[in-house]
Amino acid sequence: MVTIQTGVSALKAPKGVSPGLAANLAYSLSGTEGSNPSLSASFIRYSSGNSKASAGSIMSGAAEQFEGGCLCGAIRFTATGRPKGIYWCHCQSCRRHTGAPVSVFVAFEPNAYTVTKGEITKFDSTPGKTRRGFCTRCGSTLTCETLPRIKETHFHVGAFDQPTSLQPTRHYFSNERLPWLHTGDG
């Protein structure tokens, strides 16, 4: 069962309902809570085991596994399969969310990861467009997803136990790159 908490209300999604569908439902409902949906934001909590990787969903041959978690250890996750991409993001929204001059993300299919311990709290930083995940205990930045239909979940590379194998290959929002930041890749 997935518990979805939006603002002050909570919903229980039936077993078998995908977290993405449940989250979209929660977002749709959150838009009715305030008089101006663009100013209201929702928090969504994903409990352990809500997002299961399905065998062969994005992988062929041997499955790669990437484990990670937050700073305090309250949240642990496992991503399975080959990442869809690893990239730098220079947008102002990511800078404000992380407090860093740039973010590096690893993209996975939404059904290719499992929260194995704790809950990732999700916040719609740009309602209807961007949802970010973090640990409520230590504040670690963990995920970013594009709405309204979540096609991939982007994990911050620093949340992985072995980030050295996750080297970025592309840059997004280069026009927002800080002029003094040099990433060494051109």
VEXTORDO-441029 format. One record per residue (C-alpha): residue number from 1; residue in one letter; x, y, z. Coordinates in Angstrom, 3 decimals, m for minus. Example, Ala and Ser with C-alpha at 12.3 -4.5 7.8 and 13.67 -1.06 7.14 Angstrom:
residues 2
+-----+------+----------+----------+----------+
|  nr | rest |       xx |       yy |       zz |
+-----+------+----------+----------+----------+
|   1 |    A |   12.300 |   m4.500 |    7.800 |
|   2 |    S |   13.670 |   m1.060 |    7.140 |
+-----+------+----------+----------+----------+
//
This chain:
residues 186
+-----+------+----------+----------+----------+
|  nr | rest |       xx |       yy |       zz |
+-----+------+----------+----------+----------+
|   1 |    M |    0.000 |    0.000 |    0.000 |
|   2 |    V |    1.261 |    3.460 |   m0.877 |
|   3 |    T |    0.365 |    6.279 |    1.491 |
|   4 |    I |    0.143 |    9.661 |   m0.157 |
|   5 |    Q |    0.105 |   12.779 |    1.970 |
|   6 |    T |   m0.902 |   16.023 |    0.296 |
|   7 |    G |   m0.893 |   19.101 |    2.449 |
|   8 |    V |   m3.092 |   18.123 |    5.384 |
|   9 |    S |   m4.992 |   15.247 |    3.746 |
|  10 |    A |   m3.800 |   11.682 |    3.226 |
|  11 |    L |   m4.885 |    9.001 |    0.760 |
|  12 |    K |   m4.190 |    5.284 |    0.599 |
|  13 |    A |   m3.592 |    3.922 |   m2.879 |
|  14 |    P |   m4.666 |    0.295 |   m3.364 |
|  15 |    K |   m1.969 |   m2.337 |   m3.750 |
|  16 |    G |   m0.956 |   m2.610 |   m7.393 |
|  17 |    V |   m1.486 |    1.078 |   m8.191 |
|  18 |    S |    1.781 |    2.471 |   m9.451 |
|  19 |    P |    3.440 |    5.170 |   m7.333 |
|  20 |    G |    3.500 |    7.453 |  m10.401 |
|  21 |    L |   m0.247 |    7.151 |  m10.917 |
|  22 |    A |   m0.895 |    7.609 |   m7.207 |
|  23 |    A |    1.390 |   10.660 |   m7.129 |
|  24 |    N |   m0.373 |   12.196 |  m10.138 |
|  25 |    L |   m3.708 |   11.651 |   m8.396 |
|  26 |    A |   m2.344 |   13.313 |   m5.267 |
|  27 |    Y |   m1.078 |   16.241 |   m7.294 |
|  28 |    S |   m4.457 |   16.605 |   m9.021 |
|  29 |    L |   m6.189 |   16.696 |   m5.645 |
|  30 |    S |   m3.667 |   19.130 |   m4.190 |
|  31 |    G |   m4.578 |   21.648 |   m6.865 |
|  32 |    T |   m8.055 |   21.892 |   m5.371 |
|  33 |    E |   m6.851 |   22.673 |   m1.839 |
|  34 |    G |   m5.993 |   26.329 |   m2.396 |
|  35 |    S |   m7.505 |   29.100 |   m4.409 |
|  36 |    N |   m4.378 |   29.347 |   m6.552 |
|  37 |    P |   m2.967 |   25.887 |   m7.451 |
|  38 |    S |    0.242 |   27.428 |   m8.773 |
|  39 |    L |    0.998 |   28.700 |   m5.256 |
|  40 |    S |    0.080 |   25.521 |   m3.375 |
|  41 |    A |    2.632 |   22.717 |   m3.100 |
|  42 |    S |    2.193 |   19.146 |   m2.012 |
|  43 |    F |    4.327 |   16.813 |    0.013 |
|  44 |    I |    4.122 |   13.150 |   m0.928 |
|  45 |    R |    5.698 |   10.394 |    1.153 |
|  46 |    Y |    6.738 |    7.123 |   m0.474 |
|  47 |    S |    7.066 |    4.279 |    2.008 |
|  48 |    S |    9.514 |    1.392 |    1.809 |
|  49 |    G |    8.815 |   m1.049 |   m0.979 |
|  50 |    N |    6.439 |    1.140 |   m2.964 |
|  51 |    S |    8.363 |    1.135 |   m6.205 |
|  52 |    K |    9.563 |   m2.281 |   m7.278 |
|  53 |    A |   11.929 |   m2.928 |  m10.155 |
|  54 |    S |   10.385 |   m5.427 |  m12.523 |
|  55 |    A |   12.708 |   m8.045 |  m13.938 |
|  56 |    G |   13.792 |   m7.149 |  m17.444 |
|  57 |    S |   11.954 |   m3.812 |  m17.418 |
|  58 |    I |   14.943 |   m1.783 |  m18.588 |
|  59 |    M |   17.755 |   m4.262 |  m18.622 |
|  60 |    S |   19.145 |   m6.975 |  m20.806 |
|  61 |    G |   21.589 |   m9.603 |  m19.583 |
|  62 |    A |   23.031 |   m9.095 |  m16.113 |
|  63 |    A |   21.322 |   m6.386 |  m14.101 |
|  64 |    E |   23.424 |   m3.608 |  m12.652 |
|  65 |    Q |   22.544 |   m2.549 |   m9.122 |
|  66 |    F |   23.216 |    0.847 |   m7.561 |
|  67 |    E |   22.614 |    1.390 |   m3.859 |
|  68 |    G |   22.394 |    4.668 |   m2.036 |
|  69 |    G |   20.714 |    6.705 |    0.640 |
|  70 |    C |   20.577 |    9.898 |    2.591 |
|  71 |    L |   23.220 |   11.374 |    4.912 |
|  72 |    C |   21.659 |   10.159 |    8.176 |
|  73 |    G |   20.825 |    6.659 |    6.900 |
|  74 |    A |   17.063 |    6.975 |    7.458 |
|  75 |    I |   16.455 |    6.398 |    3.718 |
|  76 |    R |   18.048 |    3.663 |    1.595 |
|  77 |    F |   17.251 |    2.755 |   m2.002 |
|  78 |    T |   18.394 |    0.396 |   m4.745 |
|  79 |    A |   18.236 |    1.238 |   m8.454 |
|  80 |    T |   18.449 |   m1.675 |  m10.881 |
|  81 |    G |   19.439 |   m1.726 |  m14.552 |
|  82 |    R |   21.408 |    0.561 |  m16.783 |
|  83 |    P |   20.888 |    4.274 |  m16.113 |
|  84 |    K |   19.041 |    6.114 |  m18.892 |
|  85 |    G |   21.571 |    8.918 |  m18.601 |
|  86 |    I |   23.954 |   10.753 |  m16.304 |
|  87 |    Y |   24.184 |   14.502 |  m16.678 |
|  88 |    W |   24.965 |   17.890 |  m15.193 |
|  89 |    C |   22.034 |   20.230 |  m14.521 |
|  90 |    H |   22.807 |   23.949 |  m14.321 |
|  91 |    C |   19.268 |   25.262 |  m13.730 |
|  92 |    Q |   18.588 |   27.782 |  m10.993 |
|  93 |    S |   15.912 |   25.548 |   m9.452 |
|  94 |    C |   18.427 |   22.713 |   m8.872 |
|  95 |    R |   20.943 |   25.184 |   m7.458 |
|  96 |    R |   18.386 |   26.431 |   m4.944 |
|  97 |    H |   17.277 |   22.921 |   m4.016 |
|  98 |    T |   20.800 |   21.629 |   m3.389 |
|  99 |    G |   22.707 |   24.767 |   m2.388 |
| 100 |    A |   25.369 |   23.715 |   m4.902 |
| 101 |    P |   26.496 |   25.511 |   m8.078 |
| 102 |    V |   25.480 |   22.510 |  m10.229 |
| 103 |    S |   23.745 |   19.143 |   m9.802 |
| 104 |    V |   24.636 |   15.780 |  m11.305 |
| 105 |    F |   21.733 |   13.375 |  m11.851 |
| 106 |    V |   21.448 |    9.695 |  m12.733 |
| 107 |    A |   18.188 |    8.888 |  m14.550 |
| 108 |    F |   16.313 |    5.604 |  m14.072 |
| 109 |    E |   12.898 |    4.346 |  m15.141 |
| 110 |    P |   10.405 |    5.039 |  m12.297 |
| 111 |    N |    9.858 |    1.303 |  m11.771 |
| 112 |    A |   13.609 |    0.563 |  m11.653 |
| 113 |    Y |   14.171 |    1.578 |   m8.051 |
| 114 |    T |   13.038 |    0.400 |   m4.654 |
| 115 |    V |   13.037 |    2.371 |   m1.429 |
| 116 |    T |   14.403 |   m0.263 |    0.963 |
| 117 |    K |   14.355 |    1.795 |    4.156 |
| 118 |    G |   12.417 |    4.857 |    5.251 |
| 119 |    E |   10.446 |    7.283 |    3.119 |
| 120 |    I |   11.388 |    9.799 |    0.440 |
| 121 |    T |    9.305 |   12.936 |    0.968 |
| 122 |    K |    8.428 |   14.608 |   m2.312 |
| 123 |    F |    7.777 |   18.286 |   m2.814 |
| 124 |    D |    6.301 |   19.881 |   m5.948 |
| 125 |    S |    8.787 |   22.732 |   m6.313 |
| 126 |    T |    7.152 |   23.874 |   m9.536 |
| 127 |    P |    3.564 |   22.551 |   m9.313 |
| 128 |    G |    2.637 |   20.562 |  m12.388 |
| 129 |    K |    6.226 |   20.556 |  m13.674 |
| 130 |    T |    8.863 |   19.438 |  m11.127 |
| 131 |    R |    8.768 |   17.183 |   m8.073 |
| 132 |    R |   11.810 |   16.865 |   m5.784 |
| 133 |    G |   12.522 |   14.213 |   m3.163 |
| 134 |    F |   14.449 |   14.566 |    0.088 |
| 135 |    C |   14.897 |   13.141 |    3.575 |
| 136 |    T |   12.851 |   14.987 |    6.194 |
| 137 |    R |   15.250 |   13.955 |    8.957 |
| 138 |    C |   18.598 |   15.178 |    7.570 |
| 139 |    G |   17.489 |   17.227 |    4.533 |
| 140 |    S |   19.492 |   15.229 |    1.975 |
| 141 |    T |   18.493 |   15.991 |   m1.597 |
| 142 |    L |   17.665 |   12.692 |   m3.311 |
| 143 |    T |   15.452 |   12.858 |   m6.413 |
| 144 |    C |   13.892 |   15.024 |   m9.094 |
| 145 |    E |   11.013 |   14.099 |  m11.418 |
| 146 |    T |    9.311 |   15.916 |  m14.288 |
| 147 |    L |    5.525 |   16.148 |  m14.156 |
| 148 |    P |    2.783 |   15.577 |  m15.034 |
| 149 |    R |    3.728 |   12.064 |  m16.286 |
| 150 |    I |    6.870 |   10.797 |  m14.599 |
| 151 |    K |    8.958 |    9.082 |  m17.280 |
| 152 |    E |   12.154 |    8.821 |  m15.251 |
| 153 |    T |   13.368 |    9.432 |  m11.731 |
| 154 |    H |   16.593 |   11.427 |  m11.433 |
| 155 |    F |   18.738 |   10.590 |   m8.409 |
| 156 |    H |   21.447 |   12.968 |   m7.275 |
| 157 |    V |   24.766 |   11.224 |   m7.921 |
| 158 |    G |   26.021 |   12.074 |   m4.429 |
| 159 |    A |   23.268 |    9.928 |   m2.888 |
| 160 |    F |   24.834 |    6.732 |   m4.280 |
| 161 |    D |   27.267 |    4.618 |   m2.250 |
| 162 |    Q |   29.641 |    4.241 |   m5.226 |
| 163 |    P |   29.304 |    7.470 |   m7.260 |
| 164 |    T |   32.708 |    7.161 |   m8.986 |
| 165 |    S |   31.253 |    4.894 |  m11.693 |
| 166 |    L |   28.493 |    7.403 |  m12.464 |
| 167 |    Q |   30.237 |    9.981 |  m14.643 |
| 168 |    P |   28.086 |   12.635 |  m16.350 |
| 169 |    T |   28.136 |   12.779 |  m20.143 |
| 170 |    R |   25.801 |   15.715 |  m20.935 |
| 171 |    H |   24.890 |   19.186 |  m19.705 |
| 172 |    Y |   21.353 |   20.536 |  m19.333 |
| 173 |    F |   20.384 |   24.206 |  m18.987 |
| 174 |    S |   23.906 |   25.277 |  m19.996 |
| 175 |    N |   22.540 |   28.780 |  m20.564 |
| 176 |    E |   22.030 |   28.993 |  m16.762 |
| 177 |    R |   25.538 |   27.784 |  m15.932 |
| 178 |    L |   27.404 |   30.008 |  m13.473 |
| 179 |    P |   30.162 |   31.787 |  m15.442 |
| 180 |    W |   32.882 |   30.884 |  m12.940 |
| 181 |    L |   32.022 |   27.154 |  m12.880 |
| 182 |    H |   34.347 |   24.926 |  m14.919 |
| 183 |    T |   33.500 |   21.230 |  m14.964 |
| 184 |    G |   36.687 |   20.105 |  m16.742 |
| 185 |    D |   34.859 |   18.402 |  m19.611 |
| 186 |    G |   34.814 |   21.249 |  m22.031 |
+-----+------+----------+----------+----------+
//
